[in-house]
């Protein structure tokens, strides 16, 4: 092996260099790179590639990829020589850029295939959905979700909250006394669905009304129901299976869509609020991309936050690359919004947060604008740094001692409506504006 030691991150650039050295004019749109679950790379080329070029490229790739090569004779094949054949070119792929070369990458993962699937814009009709996500806990995400749900019910709407933070469930404990929790939770549905045991009455046994508001309409599907307390020894066994593919091959996102549809049919909500799992876990793709939802990313203005969101958005940018600048298929980006948690609400702090946020967005999800400022046939998805209508511009949540270690079932009355409005008012206004647009579009 020449030069630096090969590593996972260097594999695709080395592959591009090797291909260019053998076939300088190779059209990478006609190639596919398959990365297996262990990270090894397989290159598929068109059938008209000459045998001498294949033999030379096999040797070169085996040499430069080292442990990431599947073997001297297995690393390169013509399309017709592969098991998938032309079907490989119809599989979902990401575009990874090496300089000005776009490499179509087909990922083979043990789990997390939802990350490489384009969002489906043609989902069946459903009420407006909002997903709240953060990289870490302690940023007020669940509290904001719960209090906005309560606000919507006070305005006369029926609201369904769904706790998808299965590893750190909290909404059930915050909103329902133990004796009032439903028999089952989201985790139960996911494991029952694996074996086709989601009977018609299951959704009704997964929801209960919260008394945090003085009128009916605040429904919760908790992560865990009463059976979790009665059979606490089984919780981790269920969790180990919750994210698996169904026996029919359905991925986590498809199973989640099915569950949400059943819950919505049961509750008939006007709005659905979804508490996402925190972090960069493989399963986060489902709520962020595949539930046809508005997504609100909670962040505090520290380097670790922006580093994490850069990882997340840089991966998602590969989906936008597949769709192309301005493509309707990439319009899921318009449904992303930033939330500044634990804010002082001073304008200089908002500008500083927006600048950090803009730096991540402009490097990842915003389209590059040509040097002459012309967008071409598509309108570029990009904004100015201080544009308050831009997705990188934050809705703020005031840092307040009232909501530190907040137990709503015991402390809500003491905190009072004025403190809730002071801390969450700006976010609620942004959420209401977003909801109003969705309701207008739905007619």
Wavefront OBJ file of the C-alpha trace (Angstrom):
o trace
v 0.000 0.000 0.000
v 1.316 3.460 -0.901
v 1.228 6.690 1.105
v -0.845 6.977 4.260
v -2.452 4.008 5.931
v -5.857 3.301 4.412
v -8.915 4.062 6.558
v -12.697 3.997 6.176
v -12.803 7.678 5.234
v -10.060 7.380 2.606
v -11.519 4.395 0.767
v -13.812 6.164 -1.691
v -11.263 8.869 -2.646
v -8.723 6.084 -3.263
v -11.276 4.216 -5.374
v -11.945 7.319 -7.487
v -8.207 7.875 -7.979
v -7.733 4.240 -9.026
v -10.613 4.382 -11.526
v -9.306 7.624 -13.017
v -5.829 6.164 -13.387
v -7.188 3.212 -15.389
v -10.076 4.904 -17.244
v -9.486 8.703 -17.162
v -12.788 9.476 -18.908
v -14.949 7.080 -16.874
v -18.510 8.326 -16.373
v -19.196 7.817 -12.670
v -22.943 8.187 -13.176
v -22.772 4.745 -14.808
v -20.858 3.177 -11.904
v -22.106 1.941 -8.555
v -20.074 1.440 -5.407
v -21.535 -0.996 -2.890
v -20.279 -0.744 0.701
v -21.043 -3.860 2.713
v -21.849 -4.046 6.428
v -18.139 -4.320 7.274
v -17.154 -1.353 5.113
v -15.639 -3.254 2.180
v -16.187 -1.750 -1.274
v -17.430 -3.432 -4.446
v -17.412 -1.558 -7.753
v -19.930 -2.302 -10.513
v -19.145 -1.034 -14.027
v -21.043 -1.133 -17.347
v -20.855 -4.304 -19.429
v -18.851 -2.614 -22.179
v -15.771 -2.117 -20.032
v -12.802 -3.935 -21.646
v -11.338 -6.914 -19.817
v -7.794 -5.486 -19.561
v -9.160 -2.407 -17.771
v -11.112 -4.618 -15.332
v -8.064 -6.756 -14.572
v -5.863 -3.723 -13.956
v -8.473 -2.007 -11.788
v -9.037 -5.134 -9.691
v -5.327 -5.266 -8.900
v -5.123 -1.570 -8.103
v -8.181 -1.517 -5.860
v -7.095 -4.626 -3.996
v -3.750 -2.960 -3.359
v -4.938 0.488 -2.288
v -8.003 -0.603 -0.294
v -6.144 -3.204 1.740
v -8.459 -4.599 4.432
v -11.397 -2.758 2.828
v -10.989 -4.820 -0.354
v -13.254 -7.886 -0.667
v -10.460 -9.757 -2.447
v -8.387 -9.476 -5.596
v -11.037 -11.099 -7.816
v -14.194 -9.776 -6.124
v -13.790 -6.011 -6.000
v -14.850 -5.093 -9.553
v -17.545 -6.660 -11.736
v -19.583 -5.832 -14.799
v -23.268 -5.175 -14.176
v -24.402 -8.454 -15.764
v -21.933 -10.406 -13.621
v -23.476 -9.291 -10.320
v -26.346 -11.001 -8.518
v -28.448 -7.821 -8.658
v -27.757 -6.984 -12.285
v -29.494 -3.846 -13.524
v -31.665 -3.798 -10.379
v -28.624 -2.435 -8.543
v -28.996 0.824 -10.473
v -32.566 1.184 -9.214
v -31.604 0.778 -5.565
v -31.489 3.869 -3.338
v -28.043 5.426 -3.385
v -26.272 8.367 -1.826
v -23.978 10.690 -3.748
v -20.590 11.189 -2.112
v -18.473 13.876 -3.734
v -14.744 13.505 -4.264
v -13.751 16.830 -5.762
v -16.091 17.277 -8.712
v -16.773 13.543 -9.028
v -20.099 12.289 -7.696
v -19.883 8.674 -6.515
v -23.173 6.756 -6.304
v -22.883 4.754 -3.097
v -25.217 1.865 -2.245
v -25.074 1.129 1.474
v -25.538 -2.347 2.927
v -26.202 -1.817 6.622
v -27.153 -4.097 9.471
v -29.772 -1.451 10.291
v -30.394 2.155 9.380
v -31.358 1.703 5.728
v -33.890 4.509 6.240
v -30.992 6.972 6.071
v -30.450 6.214 2.374
v -34.109 6.392 1.303
v -35.597 9.570 -0.139
v -38.651 10.812 1.799
v -41.873 9.729 0.130
v -43.918 12.839 -0.737
v -46.971 10.749 -1.609
v -47.961 9.475 1.841
v -51.639 9.048 2.596
v -53.507 11.974 4.108
v -52.868 12.538 7.800
v -53.106 15.361 10.350
v -50.180 17.793 10.656
v -47.194 16.130 12.309
v -44.395 17.822 14.238
v -41.174 16.088 15.294
v -38.940 17.511 18.038
v -35.332 16.292 17.930
v -32.123 17.068 19.797
v -28.631 15.625 19.976
v -28.754 15.402 23.769
v -31.285 15.666 26.542
v -31.660 18.578 28.922
v -32.582 21.149 26.269
v -36.303 21.383 27.019
v -37.415 19.343 24.016
v -39.942 17.110 25.776
v -41.147 19.947 28.003
v -41.768 22.146 24.961
v -43.613 19.338 23.194
v -45.834 18.664 26.176
v -46.604 22.323 26.892
v -47.368 23.147 23.260
v -49.690 20.143 23.106
v -51.447 21.492 26.173
v -51.678 24.939 24.544
v -53.274 23.479 21.418
v -55.886 21.633 23.471
v -56.724 24.862 25.314
v -57.423 26.340 21.872
v -59.927 23.571 21.122
v -57.838 21.052 19.190
v -57.406 17.347 19.845
v -53.709 16.487 20.113
v -51.839 13.181 20.069
v -48.338 13.036 21.571
v -46.145 10.047 20.695
v -42.991 9.224 22.662
v -40.393 7.675 20.338
v -37.493 8.220 22.739
v -37.586 4.556 23.687
v -34.174 4.503 25.401
v -35.029 7.477 27.629
v -38.828 7.558 27.914
v -40.206 10.530 29.792
v -43.555 11.753 28.517
v -45.482 8.963 30.234
v -44.080 9.807 33.661
v -44.549 13.551 33.083
v -48.114 13.415 31.825
v -49.868 10.387 33.313
v -50.069 8.946 36.824
v -48.895 5.342 36.755
v -52.389 3.972 37.324
v -53.733 5.994 34.375
v -51.210 4.870 31.805
v -52.424 2.720 28.918
v -51.762 -0.988 28.993
v -49.248 -0.863 26.147
v -46.750 1.601 24.715
v -44.891 2.245 21.473
v -42.276 -0.357 22.388
v -44.959 -3.036 22.709
v -46.406 -2.201 19.296
v -43.003 -2.470 17.643
v -42.262 -5.943 19.008
v -45.785 -7.253 18.389
v -45.636 -5.969 14.814
v -42.488 -8.013 14.163
v -44.553 -11.194 14.275
v -47.764 -9.787 12.811
v -49.541 -9.566 16.158
v -50.848 -5.988 15.981
v -54.539 -6.757 16.389
v -57.112 -4.025 15.604
v -57.655 -3.126 19.251
v -53.990 -2.581 20.082
v -53.951 1.134 19.219
v -56.826 1.768 21.646
v -54.785 0.124 24.406
v -51.775 2.374 23.669
v -53.270 5.802 24.376
v -54.598 7.635 27.410
v -55.782 11.180 28.094
v -53.665 13.453 30.266
v -55.160 15.685 32.930
v -52.511 18.402 32.487
v -55.179 20.521 30.817
v -58.666 21.306 32.126
v -60.496 19.946 29.086
v -60.453 16.732 27.053
v -58.229 16.239 24.036
v -54.623 15.783 25.231
v -53.784 12.191 24.274
v -50.491 10.389 24.817
v -49.011 7.208 23.386
v -46.116 6.649 25.816
v -42.975 4.700 25.041
v -43.879 2.203 27.772
v -47.273 1.232 29.156
v -48.407 -0.485 32.357
v -47.146 -3.852 31.149
v -43.597 -2.487 31.301
v -43.956 -1.973 35.046
v -45.603 -5.361 35.499
v -42.947 -7.124 33.413
v -39.954 -4.841 33.878
v -37.556 -7.720 33.215
v -38.707 -7.786 29.576
v -38.140 -4.125 28.695
v -34.560 -4.498 27.455
v -35.422 -7.678 25.575
v -38.136 -5.747 23.735
v -35.794 -2.845 23.077
v -33.268 -5.173 21.460
v -35.901 -6.107 18.856
v -37.821 -2.855 18.418
v -35.849 -1.495 15.476
v -35.549 -4.682 13.422
v -37.065 -5.173 9.993
v -40.429 -6.901 9.912
v -40.738 -10.428 8.560
v -42.103 -8.924 5.341
v -38.951 -6.817 4.942
v -40.554 -3.590 6.169
v -37.974 -1.224 7.624
v -38.371 0.787 10.807
v -39.777 3.831 8.992
v -42.500 1.811 7.263
v -43.439 0.115 10.539
v -43.556 3.487 12.275
v -45.821 4.917 9.574
v -48.142 1.958 10.053
v -48.244 2.493 13.820
v -48.898 6.218 13.499
v -51.707 5.545 11.059
v -53.352 3.186 13.552
v -52.998 5.681 16.415
v -54.364 8.537 14.309
v -57.325 6.419 13.245
v -58.044 5.699 16.914
v -57.659 9.211 18.371
v -58.664 11.328 15.342
v -56.294 14.136 16.364
v -56.035 17.564 14.770
v -52.271 17.636 15.388
v -49.654 14.957 16.144
v -46.535 15.799 18.185
v -43.661 13.312 18.141
v -40.778 13.220 20.621
v -37.830 11.776 18.698
v -35.011 9.725 20.090
v -32.063 12.001 20.848
v -28.670 11.694 19.193
v -27.382 10.311 15.898
v -28.761 6.794 16.186
v -29.542 4.851 13.005
v -33.261 4.865 13.760
v -33.545 8.658 13.968
v -33.897 8.731 10.163
v -37.507 7.562 10.432
v -38.937 10.533 12.361
v -36.677 13.086 10.652
v -37.294 11.994 7.061
v -40.136 9.535 6.672
v -43.127 10.720 8.707
v -43.998 13.689 6.456
v -43.496 15.986 9.445
v -42.183 19.424 10.283
v -38.935 18.830 12.192
v -37.611 21.127 14.913
v -33.972 20.670 15.910
v -33.196 21.804 19.461
v -29.690 23.106 20.110
v -27.574 25.075 22.545
v -24.851 27.289 21.112
v -21.769 25.253 22.024
v -19.186 23.626 19.717
v -20.278 20.068 20.527
v -23.804 20.825 19.315
v -22.675 22.169 15.959
v -20.222 19.343 15.474
v -23.059 16.850 15.949
v -25.453 18.662 13.622
v -22.708 18.942 11.015
v -22.408 15.128 11.030
v -26.178 14.752 10.716
v -26.762 17.381 8.042
v -23.704 16.365 6.006
v -25.166 12.891 5.689
v -28.574 14.274 4.727
v -26.908 16.505 2.134
v -26.094 13.355 0.182
v -29.842 12.765 -0.247
v -30.213 16.300 -1.592
v -27.357 15.581 -4.017
v -29.268 12.596 -5.402
v -32.334 14.792 -5.955
v -30.478 17.747 -7.381
v -30.532 21.425 -6.472
v -34.046 22.802 -6.197
v -35.621 19.416 -6.938
v -39.051 18.755 -5.473
v -37.624 15.525 -4.071
v -35.250 17.614 -1.933
v -37.962 19.885 -0.528
v -37.883 17.990 2.770
v -35.182 20.517 3.679
v -37.821 23.259 3.825
v -39.484 21.408 6.700
v -36.439 21.666 8.968
v -36.308 24.385 11.650
v -33.828 25.313 14.399
v -34.666 25.986 18.050
v -32.282 27.847 20.362
v -32.677 26.196 23.763
v -31.613 27.708 27.078
v -31.399 31.149 25.481
v -30.985 34.539 27.168
v -33.280 35.922 24.409
v -30.846 38.821 23.886
v -30.461 39.784 20.237
v -26.676 39.476 20.271
v -27.011 35.872 21.465
v -29.540 35.113 18.723
v -27.162 36.547 16.107
v -24.320 34.446 17.478
v -26.458 31.294 17.424
v -27.696 32.086 13.904
v -24.120 32.567 12.717
v -23.075 29.163 14.068
v -26.193 27.555 12.635
v -25.676 29.232 9.260
v -22.110 27.923 9.089
v -23.399 24.357 9.358
v -26.319 24.820 6.965
v -24.307 26.582 4.270
v -21.726 23.773 4.335
v -24.323 21.000 4.204
v -28.005 21.515 3.367
v -28.011 24.846 1.548
v -27.351 24.729 -2.187
v -24.169 26.252 -3.528
v -24.809 29.354 -5.618
v -22.791 29.796 -8.800
v -20.176 32.537 -8.896
v -22.314 34.649 -11.243
v -25.224 34.469 -8.807
v -27.478 32.711 -11.322
v -29.461 29.691 -10.129
v -30.011 28.069 -13.503
v -33.268 26.192 -14.190
v -33.861 25.484 -10.486
v -34.180 27.952 -7.629
v -31.315 27.361 -5.214
v -32.270 26.455 -1.662
v -30.197 29.026 0.208
v -30.670 32.065 2.460
v -28.816 35.030 3.902
v -27.280 34.608 7.338
v -29.666 37.048 9.043
v -32.838 36.114 7.177
v -35.451 35.482 9.916
v -37.446 33.317 7.478
v -34.516 30.943 6.927
v -34.546 27.453 8.458
v -31.208 28.076 10.175
v -32.666 31.114 11.997
v -33.783 29.960 15.475
v -36.929 30.117 17.508
v -35.807 30.825 21.063
v -36.629 29.237 24.423
v -35.732 31.332 27.456
v -33.565 29.652 30.048
v -35.745 29.601 33.151
v -35.305 28.103 36.589
v -39.009 27.248 36.559
v -38.326 24.399 34.122
v -35.179 22.941 35.662
v -36.071 19.422 36.927
v -39.669 20.253 36.029
v -42.387 17.825 37.181
v -45.555 19.076 35.471
v -47.995 16.878 37.374
v -46.847 18.490 40.640
v -45.480 21.896 39.611
v -47.536 23.104 36.651
v -49.995 25.148 38.717
v -47.188 26.766 40.713
v -45.251 27.718 37.577
v -48.242 29.419 35.991
v -49.166 30.519 32.500
v -47.093 33.711 32.557
v -43.853 31.801 33.117
v -44.737 29.324 30.354
v -45.447 32.176 27.943
v -42.247 33.998 28.906
v -40.053 30.932 28.316
v -41.775 29.290 25.349
v -43.768 32.111 23.751
v -41.433 32.712 20.798
v -41.262 29.009 19.979
v -45.037 28.616 20.294
v -45.596 31.536 17.907
v -43.292 29.914 15.350
v -45.011 26.570 15.759
v -48.462 28.134 15.401
v -47.384 29.909 12.204
v -46.119 26.641 10.795
v -49.325 24.840 11.787
v -51.485 27.564 10.242
v -49.689 27.160 6.910
v -50.206 23.397 6.998
v -53.895 23.795 7.815
v -54.319 26.313 4.973
v -52.621 23.948 2.517
v -54.927 21.125 3.637
v -57.928 23.329 2.954
l 1 2 3 4 5 6 7 8 9 10 11 12 13 14 15 16 17 18 19 20 21 22 23 24 25 26 27 28 29 30 31 32 33 34 35 36 37 38 39 40 41 42 43 44 45 46 47 48 49 50 51 52 53 54 55 56 57 58 59 60 61 62 63 64 65 66 67 68 69 70 71 72 73 74 75 76 77 78 79 80 81 82 83 84 85 86 87 88 89 90 91 92 93 94 95 96 97 98 99 100 101 102 103 104 105 106 107 108 109 110 111 112 113 114 115 116 117 118 119 120 121 122 123 124 125 126 127 128 129 130 131 132 133 134 135 136 137 138 139 140 141 142 143 144 145 146 147 148 149 150 151 152 153 154 155 156 157 158 159 160 161 162 163 164 165 166 167 168 169 170 171 172 173 174 175 176 177 178 179 180 181 182 183 184 185 186 187 188 189 190 191 192 193 194 195 196 197 198 199 200 201 202 203 204 205 206 207 208 209 210 211 212 213 214 215 216 217 218 219 220 221 222 223 224 225 226 227 228 229 230 231 232 233 234 235 236 237 238 239 240 241 242 243 244 245 246 247 248 249 250 251 252 253 254 255 256 257 258 259 260 261 262 263 264 265 266 267 268 269 270 271 272 273 274 275 276 277 278 279 280 281 282 283 284 285 286 287 288 289 290 291 292 293 294 295 296 297 298 299 300 301 302 303 304 305 306 307 308 309 310 311 312 313 314 315 316 317 318 319 320 321 322 323 324 325 326 327 328 329 330 331 332 333 334 335 336 337 338 339 340 341 342 343 344 345 346 347 348 349 350 351 352 353 354 355 356 357 358 359 360 361 362 363 364 365 366 367 368 369 370 371 372 373 374 375 376 377 378 379 380 381 382 383 384 385 386 387 388 389 390 391 392 393 394 395 396 397 398 399 400 401 402 403 404 405 406 407 408 409 410 411 412 413 414 415 416 417 418 419 420 421 422 423 424 425 426 427 428 429 430 431 432 433 434 435 436 437 438 439 440 441 442 443
